[in-house]
Amino acid sequence: MALIKSISGIRGTIGGKSGDNLTPLDVVKFAAAFGSWLLEKGSNRKVVIGRDGRISGSMVQQLVTNTLTGLGIDVVDVGLSTTPTVELAVVWEKAAGGIIITASHNPKEWNALKLLNEQGEFISAADGAIVLEKASKEDFTFTSVDKLGTYTLHETSLQQHIDAVVNYPLVNAEDIRKKKYKAVVDVINSTGALFVPPLLKALGVENVVVLNEEVTGKFAHNPEPLPENLTELSNAVRKHKADFGIAVDPDVDRLCFVCEDGSMFGEEYTLVAVADYVLSKKVGNTVSNMSSTKALKEVTLKHGGEYFPSAVGEVNVVTKMKEVKAVIGGEGNGGIIVPDFHYGRDALIGIGLFLSSLATHKNGMKSFRTRYPDYFISKNKIELENGIDVKAIFERIQKKYKNQPVNTEDGLKIEFDSDWVHLRTSNTEPIIRIYAESNFETTANNIALRLMQDIKESL
């Protein structure tokens, strides 16, 4: 079905033909290329790996482990884990790099290898290109039997991560505990089931109802935490008379909340609310990708900071955050990046900071949401067939809207007075994403529909 090589890693559907999908041969090839690249960089021969709860996770994990040990690399396996936990574990273990086995929000048919450097951050586009070239040329040499790497299962990372969140200076577990919150959590049959409930208990949320808690990888619904996929969570929040609901994706790097009446707090506003709280404690700059709400810019300016947009993709957001010394950043899909915690999207630190802010609010989450503007982002996509020249499509659309302000740093972003639309190919799926934002939902939808029609006419 698909094999995608991008800044978000090597991602594909399981099964099928090698080179077209993520087959065992492809897993071995890309793991070997990454391991060989790490060995060429230096003498550190340790790599941390971890996986989400996907059906194919164990198979891919074994292939990756045996490939790396075959290169002479010592593997530290943190087992069923989250993307941010593996990122932190690379630093804790003083490893040369890491591999996260997860396809994030993609359906169960997918899996991926997310590649990390020694800082526990995604490798750069330039380094990724070297790894892909090595894979293409099969430029790797396996070691002799006397120099095989070792394998160690490390099972303390979960508690380390939870402790790190609870002990983060801006997380106030005491304030949260005093509120005696009741929460419903949708952990979508993946590793959020192992991490989110214990974190909530550590933060003082004793009454937690967990949905889809069996870690099977057979996702109960589409795993992307979007409103249309969270009806079960909304209904459960109302049924249990909970104070709020929490949804994460399968690898726990995206986070969104549901209000006490079952309405969506809005995934775009997870970052806005967390940034508002962080900026109230320390003034500084912020970054989000250019597909994210303009509300973050407004919150940043209110606190005396400066806002900077980046291209979509965690690597790009992190690069921009470092460049402008941002104190908080992320993506409008519910991805929170707290740089002095670590440079990676992390739903767990996001929960700690969001609830610390909510706990200072006298009323409930629905009232808390009114602190922020009601901008609407219409999120759409068009599936692509092989061989379509997207660049030519964007050039034709740019020509059509030549009188509007345009940004071509990442796909095509067009501004219409206070509204905008962003067209770009996905790093993780064979699609064009079309995001439009306006003060009014109908306007955002109409802008998106107009541009989708423009794309179809250009095919």
TITI-310087 format. One line per 5 residues: their letters; for each residue x, y, z of C-alpha. Coordinates in steps of 0.2 Angstrom, whole numbers. Layout:
# TITI-310087
a) X:Y:Z  ...
This chain:
# TITI-310087
malik) 0:0:0  13:13:5  31:16:11  35:34:15  52:41:19
sisgi) 52:58:27  58:69:42  45:59:52  55:43:49  52:27:39
rgtig) 33:23:39  23:11:29  9:-2:29  14:-20:35  15:-34:23
gksgd) 15:-34:4  30:-31:-7  47:-26:-1  51:-8:-7  32:-4:-8
nltpl) 27:-7:10  36:-9:27  40:-27:26  53:-37:36  66:-34:23
dvvkf) 63:-15:23  64:-15:43  81:-23:42  88:-12:29  83:4:37
aaafg) 88:-1:54  105:-7:47  107:9:38  103:19:54  114:8:65
swlle) 129:10:52  127:28:52  128:29:71  144:18:71  152:29:59
kgsnr) 149:45:69  158:38:85  163:25:97  146:25:107  138:8:103
kvvig) 122:10:113  105:12:105  88:14:115  72:6:107  54:6:112
rdgri) 37:3:104  19:7:105  5:-6:107  3:-10:88  -1:-27:82
sgsmv) 15:-28:72  26:-20:86  33:-35:93  38:-42:76  46:-25:71
qqlvt) 55:-24:88  63:-41:86  69:-37:68  76:-20:74  85:-28:89
ntltg) 93:-42:80  99:-31:66  107:-19:78  115:-32:88  121:-40:72
lgidv) 130:-23:69  139:-24:86  127:-12:94  121:-14:112  102:-12:112
vdvgl) 93:-5:128  74:-10:125  62:1:136  48:-11:129  30:-5:128
sttpt) 33:14:129  29:31:122  38:42:109  43:55:122  48:42:135
velav) 60:34:122  67:52:118  70:55:137  78:37:139  91:41:125
vweka) 98:55:136  96:45:153  105:30:145  119:41:137  115:32:121
aggii) 121:36:103  103:37:97  86:28:97  73:20:87  54:22:91
itash) 43:9:83  27:18:81  16:25:67  9:38:79  -9:42:74
npkew) -10:31:58  -22:16:58  -17:-2:64  -10:-7:47  4:5:48
nalkl) 20:5:58  36:15:57  54:18:63  57:35:71  75:39:72
lneqg) 83:49:86  100:56:88  111:56:104  100:71:111  84:60:110
efisa) 78:72:96  73:67:78  88:67:66  89:81:54  84:81:36
adgai) 102:81:31  106:66:42  91:57:37  96:59:19  113:50:23
vleka) 103:36:31  92:34:16  106:33:4  115:20:15  99:10:14
skedf) 97:12:-4  115:6:-7  114:-7:7  130:1:13  132:-8:29
tftsv) 143:-22:36  138:-34:50  150:-39:63  158:-56:67  151:-68:80
dklgt) 163:-62:94  158:-44:93  139:-45:92  130:-32:102  120:-35:119
ytlhe) 102:-34:123  95:-27:139  77:-25:144  75:-9:154  58:-7:163
tslqq) 61:8:174  58:22:161  39:23:164  42:28:182  56:40:178
hidav) 45:49:165  31:51:177  43:57:191  51:69:179  33:77:175
vnypl) 28:78:193  44:86:198  45:99:184  45:116:192  29:123:184
vnaed) 19:107:187  9:109:204  2:92:209  -4:99:226  -16:112:217
irkkk) -22:98:206  -25:86:221  -35:99:230  -47:100:215  -52:81:218
ykavv) -55:79:199  -64:65:190  -57:61:173  -61:49:159  -46:44:148
dvins) -46:36:130  -30:27:128  -35:19:111  -28:1:115  -10:7:116
tgalf) 3:12:128  -6:27:134  -15:14:145  2:11:154  7:29:156
vppll) -8:41:158  -18:33:172  -2:32:183  3:49:179  -15:56:184
kalgv) -14:47:200  4:54:204  -4:71:200  -18:69:213  -32:64:201
envvv) -38:48:210  -54:45:201  -50:39:183  -61:30:171  -51:22:157
lneev) -58:18:140  -50:6:127  -37:1:140  -32:-16:134  -15:-14:124
tgkfa) -19:-24:109  -16:-12:95  -33:-16:88  -39:2:89  -57:4:95
hnpep) -59:19:83  -48:29:71  -33:33:82  -31:51:77  -37:62:92
lpenl) -49:72:81  -67:77:87  -76:65:75  -66:50:83  -69:55:101
telsn) -88:53:102  -86:38:114  -75:49:126  -88:63:125  -102:52:130
avrkh) -92:44:144  -88:61:151  -106:65:152  -111:48:158  -98:48:173
kadfg) -101:66:177  -82:69:175  -73:85:176  -65:82:159  -59:69:147
iavdp) -42:66:140  -37:58:123  -20:54:117  -14:45:101  -6:28:101
dvdrl) 12:34:105  6:48:117  14:63:109  -2:71:105  -15:77:118
cfvce) -33:84:118  -46:88:131  -65:86:132  -75:98:143  -87:92:157
dgsmf) -102:94:145  -94:83:132  -89:97:121  -71:98:113  -59:110:122
geeyt) -51:109:104  -34:101:100  -27:117:94  -30:125:111  -20:112:121
lvava) -5:121:116  -13:138:118  -18:135:136  -1:127:140  8:142:133
dyvls) -3:154:142  1:146:158  20:144:155  21:162:148  13:168:164
kkvgn) 27:161:174  42:166:162  42:178:148  49:172:131  46:167:113
tvsnm) 34:154:106  34:143:90  21:133:81  20:126:64  11:136:51
sstka) -4:125:51  -8:130:69  -20:143:76  -16:161:76  -22:161:94
lkevt) -5:156:100  3:172:93  -10:182:102  -7:174:118  12:176:116
lkhgg) 11:195:112  -1:197:127  13:191:138  27:201:130  35:188:119
eyfps) 37:185:101  29:172:90  38:163:76  30:150:63  39:135:57
avgev) 37:122:43  26:107:49  35:93:57  43:91:74  60:93:68
nvvtk) 56:109:60  47:116:75  62:111:87  75:119:75  65:135:75
mkevk) 62:134:94  81:133:97  84:147:84  73:159:93  76:153:111
avigg) 57:149:113  51:144:131  36:134:124  31:128:107  23:113:98
egngg) 10:109:85  -9:113:84  -12:94:83  -10:93:102  9:92:102
iivpd) 17:101:117  36:104:117  43:110:133  62:114:129  69:113:147
fhygr) 60:96:149  65:90:132  64:95:114  50:83:109  31:82:109
dalig) 25:75:125  7:72:131  13:68:148  21:85:152  7:93:143
iglfl) -6:85:155  4:91:170  5:109:164  -13:110:157  -20:103:174
sslat) -9:114:184  -16:129:174  -34:122:175  -32:120:194  -30:139:196
hkngm) -46:142:188  -61:143:199  -74:135:188  -74:120:176  -65:117:160
ksfrt) -79:124:149  -77:140:158  -58:139:157  -60:137:138  -68:154:137
rypdy) -52:162:141  -47:159:123  -54:165:107  -66:154:96  -56:153:80
fiskn) -61:138:69  -49:127:59  -56:117:45  -45:101:43  -47:92:27
kiele) -37:80:16  -36:74:-2  -29:57:-6  -15:56:-19  -12:43:-32
ngidv) 6:39:-37  14:50:-49  4:66:-46  15:82:-48  10:91:-32
kaife) 23:105:-35  14:109:-52  -3:110:-43  3:122:-30  11:133:-43
riqkk) -5:134:-53  -15:138:-37  -1:151:-32  -4:160:-49  -22:160:-46
yknqp) -20:169:-29  -6:180:-34  -14:195:-26  -14:187:-9  1:186:3
vnted) 8:169:1  21:158:10  30:144:1  41:138:15  31:122:17
glkie) 19:119:4  8:134:0  0:146:14  -12:159:7  -18:174:18
fdsdw) -35:182:16  -36:197:28  -38:189:45  -41:171:38  -28:159:30
vhlrt) -27:142:21  -12:130:21  -10:117:8  4:104:10  8:86:7
sntep) 9:75:23  25:68:30  16:53:36  2:49:23  0:50:4
iiriy) -11:65:5  -13:84:3  -19:92:19  -30:107:17  -31:118:34
aesnf) -41:134:34  -44:146:49  -56:159:52  -66:168:65  -81:159:59
ettan) -83:140:56  -93:142:40  -80:154:33  -66:142:37  -75:127:29
nialr) -79:137:13  -61:143:11  -56:125:13  -69:118:0  -64:132:-12
lmqdi) -46:127:-12  -50:108:-12  -60:112:-28  -45:122:-35  -34:106:-32
kesl) -46:94:-40  -47:106:-55  -28:106:-56  -26:87:-56
